[in-house]
């Protein structure tokens, strides 16, 4: 599937090799340096709490993060797919009333999607997290950076859709072109089935049933549908126009577009390089506030 291998120091927008078959070819290389924006980074050193492994679910153990100073009688649970635990730890340090589970399963959206085609896998994950929390879970949110959207798409296709209160996508949502590798400008079209679960979510967010926040950069992979094109698809499906803006985002990001109605928010940001992509992950602490 989509080849974003994103532990922080590694090259983001280049193809990586795998022995497992995937649906989409690697994207075309893009510039790997950018010096216009500051690209601030967080390290989680301000987090004061516990990090608890949740064994027996995946080959790589998920990690539950919870603050030491819970002051509320219940907690929002964020289940985050793809990205270093330190970024999630910083998000918890900056936002009271949250606990989180971090899950890293490899590269490519299929690495995240395949395990969750069986709803029992998510049930087991949720049960393990709840057993380690002292407070009842108030609301359940999913967040995914880059290829992490694959897990979220799989979960939304199951009966667990009903218990999810909201979703945050951080520069991660893709689809195939039809014919393959044929961009829209060359007469291709989007494989709409790849986005059907998120179209349903967007419409439910529009009516206030769910929360859906989607941030995207300007990266154009070339061989598969970009996050910008996926955002355009969702906006067309919901009838919401693009609103151009020019304002600062978290950690030096530059926001250039905003579309919001009901509980649906789609935010466009400048940048087409790997650092611009990683900016979205490090902005997690800011973007989760938009879910509520």
Order of alpha helices (4+ residues) and beta strands (2+ residues): beta-beta-beta-alpha-beta-alpha-alpha-beta-alpha-beta-beta-beta-alpha-beta-alpha-beta-beta-beta-alpha-alpha
